Amino acid sequence: MKLDDRQKIAREAFKRRDMSLHQEAHSKESISNEVWHKTSQGRYMTPLVYGASDGIITTFAVVAGAMGAHLSPQIVLIMGLANLFGDGFSMAVGDYMSQRTTVKYNQSEREREEWEVEIDPRSEKEELIEIYKAKGLEEEKARQLVEILSSNKKLWVETMMHEELNILEDKDSSPLKDALVTFFSFVFFGFMPLVTYILATFIPFFAQNTFSTATFLTIVTLFLVGALRNIVTNINWIKSGIEMLLTGGAAAIIAYVVGYMIKYITTL
């Protein structure tokens, strides 16, 4: 059983307070057959979902602000596309730099811990003993536990990383891949509010109902993206969809009002 599958069963058991599902998720067979690593789907779901959320909200806010200022559909499209690719690139670069910095920091801390364990194992053991004593273990039990952990250098270093430095490494993470997922997710979902402005060039219906159609399409996409966040946040998908809808709606209203006020002030 994959780690994600067993966790899903465990979460469902908790929601239902279902002991039989809990026992299924924690059976010896399930645990022994578990693949102890993240799947690609789970690893890239977070940048995909949050890239999509930011993409559609910021782009629709730009569209709403431009419409509030009574700008032409052509200007709305230009502003929307400029924001879409500019903001998407900026967000992806920020994501890449942040994760790359974190990875490098974690690597340097791991190297330091490995060096300290190598040159001064006694002090490192005492340090870990004090950590467990602070957590409530009696000194004798803490020493026994540390002796077991320190018998395996790799496990010892990983324990020090977690217990002393509060660092949980994701060795399979790729800052570049995460950044690319963020960018393409941002662009794809952020493109939704602009679709009708492109179709308006060819189809009269969209030319006459551009903003209303864009609003309807955005509402549907906002809810779907919000529901998709359930995979990351593990909250009810309906509640998550409504929260995203309200957030995007609030951003659009604010942008529309600001655009309208600027248009009004400049015409005085």
C-alpha positions in Angstrom: 0.0 0.0 0.0 1.3 3.5 -0.9 1.9 6.0 1.9 -0.7 8.4 0.4 -3.4 5.6 0.2 -2.8 4.6 3.8 -3.0 8.2 5.0 -6.2 8.7 3.1 -7.8 5.7 4.9 -6.4 7.0 8.2 -7.9 10.5 7.6 -11.2 9.0 6.6 -11.2 6.9 9.7 -10.6 10.0 11.9 -13.4 11.9 10.2 -15.9 9.1 10.7 -14.4 8.0 14.0 -14.4 4.6 12.4 -12.3 2.0 14.3 -12.5 -0.6 11.6 -11.0 1.8 9.0 -8.4 2.9 11.6 -7.4 -0.7 12.1 -7.2 -1.2 8.3 -4.8 1.7 7.9 -2.7 0.6 10.9 -2.6 -3.1 10.3 0.8 -4.9 10.2 0.3 -5.8 6.6 -0.5 -2.3 5.5 2.4 -0.8 7.3 4.9 -3.5 6.1 3.8 -3.1 2.5 3.9 0.7 2.5 6.1 2.6 0.1 7.8 5.1 2.4 8.2 8.0 0.0 6.1 10.7 -1.5 4.5 10.1 -4.9 5.1 12.5 -7.7 1.4 13.5 -7.6 1.6 14.4 -3.9 4.9 16.1 -4.2 3.8 18.6 -6.9 0.2 19.0 -5.8 1.0 21.9 -3.4 2.7 24.2 -6.0 0.0 23.2 -8.6 -2.9 24.1 -6.3 -1.4 27.4 -5.0 -0.2 28.4 -8.4 -3.7 27.9 -9.7 -5.2 29.9 -6.8 -3.0 32.9 -7.2 -3.2 32.8 -11.0 -6.9 33.0 -11.3 -7.4 35.5 -8.5 -4.8 38.0 -9.5 -5.7 37.8 -13.2 -9.4 38.3 -12.6 -8.6 41.1 -10.2 -6.8 42.9 -13.0 -9.7 42.3 -15.4 -12.2 43.5 -12.8 -10.1 46.6 -12.1 -9.8 47.4 -15.8 -13.5 47.0 -16.3 -14.2 49.2 -13.3 -12.2 51.9 -15.1 -14.2 51.3 -18.3 -11.2 50.4 -20.4 -11.6 48.8 -23.8 -11.6 45.0 -24.1 -8.3 45.2 -26.0 -6.7 47.1 -23.1 -8.2 44.6 -20.6 -6.7 41.7 -22.6 -3.3 43.4 -22.8 -3.2 44.1 -19.1 -4.4 40.6 -18.2 -1.9 38.8 -20.4 1.0 41.1 -19.1 0.0 40.3 -15.5 -0.5 36.6 -16.3 3.0 36.0 -17.6 4.8 38.6 -15.6 3.3 37.7 -12.2 3.5 34.0 -13.0 7.2 34.2 -13.8 7.8 36.3 -10.7 6.0 33.8 -8.5 7.8 30.8 -10.0 11.2 32.5 -9.6 10.4 33.4 -6.0 9.3 29.8 -5.3 12.5 28.5 -6.9 14.8 30.8 -5.0 13.0 30.2 -1.7 13.2 26.4 -2.0 16.8 26.5 -3.3 17.9 28.5 -0.3 16.1 26.1 2.0 17.8 23.1 0.4 21.2 24.6 0.6 20.7 25.6 4.2 19.5 22.1 5.1 22.5 20.6 3.3 25.0 22.8 5.2 23.3 22.0 8.5 23.5 18.2 7.7 27.2 18.5 6.9 27.8 20.3 10.2 25.9 17.7 12.2 27.8 14.9 10.4 31.1 16.6 11.3 30.1 17.1 14.9 29.0 13.5 15.3 32.3 12.4 13.8 34.7 14.6 15.9 32.8 14.8 19.2 30.2 12.0 19.5 30.1 12.2 23.3 28.9 15.9 23.4 26.3 15.1 20.6 24.9 12.3 22.7 24.7 14.4 25.8 23.0 17.1 23.7 20.4 14.6 22.5 19.9 13.2 26.0 19.1 16.7 27.3 16.6 17.2 24.5 14.7 14.1 25.4 14.9 14.9 29.1 13.3 18.3 28.3 10.5 16.4 26.5 9.8 14.5 29.7 11.9 11.3 29.5 13.8 10.1 32.6 17.5 10.4 32.2 18.1 6.6 32.2 15.5 6.0 29.5 16.8 9.0 27.5 20.3 7.5 27.6 19.1 4.1 26.5 17.2 5.7 23.6 20.2 7.8 22.5 22.5 4.7 22.6 20.1 2.9 20.3 19.8 5.9 17.9 23.6 6.6 17.9 24.3 3.0 16.8 23.4 4.0 13.3 25.2 7.2 12.2 22.7 8.1 9.4 19.8 7.7 11.8 21.7 9.6 14.5 22.3 12.6 12.2 18.7 12.6 11.0 17.5 12.6 14.6 19.8 15.5 15.4 18.5 17.4 12.4 14.9 16.9 13.5 15.2 17.1 17.3 17.9 19.9 17.6 17.3 22.0 14.5 13.6 21.2 13.7 14.5 20.4 10.1 12.5 17.9 8.1 14.2 17.3 4.8 12.4 16.3 1.6 15.2 14.7 -0.3 13.1 14.1 -3.4 12.2 17.8 -3.8 13.3 19.7 -6.9 13.1 23.5 -6.7 13.2 23.8 -10.5 10.4 21.3 -11.0 8.3 22.9 -8.3 8.8 26.3 -9.9 7.8 25.0 -13.4 4.7 23.5 -11.9 3.8 26.8 -10.2 4.4 28.8 -13.4 2.3 26.6 -15.7 -0.4 26.1 -13.2 -0.5 29.9 -12.6 -0.7 30.6 -16.4 -3.2 27.8 -17.2 -5.8 28.7 -14.5 -5.1 32.4 -14.7 -5.9 32.3 -18.4 -9.5 31.4 -17.7 -10.8 35.0 -17.1 -9.2 36.1 -20.4 -10.6 33.4 -22.6 -13.8 35.3 -23.4 -11.8 38.4 -24.4 -10.0 36.4 -27.0 -13.2 34.7 -28.2 -14.9 38.1 -28.4 -12.7 38.8 -31.5 -14.4 36.0 -33.4 -17.8 35.4 -31.8 -20.4 38.2 -31.4 -22.0 36.8 -28.3 -18.8 37.1 -26.3 -18.2 40.6 -27.7 -21.5 41.7 -26.2 -21.2 39.8 -22.9 -17.5 39.7 -22.4 -17.2 40.7 -18.7 -20.3 38.8 -17.6 -19.1 35.6 -19.4 -15.6 36.0 -18.0 -17.1 36.4 -14.5 -19.2 33.3 -14.8 -16.2 31.3 -16.1 -14.0 32.6 -13.3 -16.6 31.7 -10.6 -16.8 28.1 -11.8 -13.0 27.9 -12.0 -12.5 29.5 -8.6 -14.8 26.9 -7.0 -13.1 24.0 -8.8 -9.6 25.3 -7.8 -10.9 25.7 -4.2 -12.2 22.2 -4.2 -8.9 21.0 -5.5 -7.2 22.6 -2.5 -8.9 19.9 -0.4 -6.0 17.6 -1.6 -3.5 19.8 0.2 -5.5 21.2 3.1 -7.6 18.1 3.8 -10.7 20.2 4.6 -14.2 19.7 3.1 -14.1 20.3 -0.6 -17.3 22.3 -0.7 -16.1 24.5 2.2 -12.7 24.9 0.4 -14.4 25.8 -2.9 -16.6 28.4 -1.2 -13.7 29.9 0.6 -11.8 30.3 -2.7 -14.9 31.7 -4.4 -15.3 34.3 -1.6 -11.6 35.2 -1.6 -11.5 35.7 -5.4 -14.8 37.6 -5.3 -13.5 40.0 -2.6 -10.3 40.6 -4.6 -12.3 41.3 -7.8 -14.7 43.7 -6.0 -11.9 45.6 -4.5 -10.1 45.9 -7.8 -13.3 46.9 -9.6 -14.1 49.6 -7.0 -10.5 51.0 -7.2 -10.6 51.0 -11.0 -14.0 52.8 -11.0 -12.8 55.4 -8.4 -9.6 56.2 -10.4 -11.7 56.6 -13.6 -14.1 58.8 -11.7 -11.4 61.0 -10.2 -9.5 61.5 -13.5 -12.7 62.6 -15.3 -13.5 65.4 -12.7 
